[in-house]
């Protein structure tokens, strides 16, 4: 059976959002998103036809644009393209939609934008059995967002070479994913996910003023936890707390919440009941 065909909409101030052939070329080789990774993106989970955390994703898209001094994206136009792409795609239980805006062709001042919808991978095993992770030094202090804002920590940019290199290093270490720690010894985030620890009846995640991308899925997990009577906390977390935590998760759009069953080669127990409840909430949320 052939996989469902992806759906593409081009987004521009002149043309609005226009459906296009995803197999045809659309981006210039001179586009700064191609030549320098100079642009922003968001990946939005779609469950049973519902774009999850759509407004927080759009808000973060605009925030990333401001951090990069890009033109303000027309969120109404992007919202229209996202909903149109979902409507046009084959009806599947789980999709993802990617929104992209680059600085465009150098010298024009005209950004390039598009929205792309495609079938999501099957993450059932990761969600239920967990994944193996390793800690890697990001090489920056935890307060880099305050000391060096030009490094763009906390913006969701197309410059993903370091993140992909970290995941390749994880594979070399017989692991599936990474938890970055700061050079001064604090927990940060994953290459594509936020970190959540359980300490008793409290869920804890690193504070976002440490150059961490504010997580839409992490925020939804905290909403779930609070509804269940659990405490939630944003904190500066020493890396040693990863060892003493009762449970660990990496959470992100599309993959949702995946428990960590091994960290730096050491086996960890996973909170099966809480993980199952988290996943059910995330897949069923209507926001």
Order of alpha helices (4+ residues) and beta strands (2+ residues): beta-beta-alpha-beta-beta-alpha-alpha-beta-beta-alpha-beta-alpha-alpha-beta-beta-beta-alpha-beta-alpha-beta-beta-beta-alpha
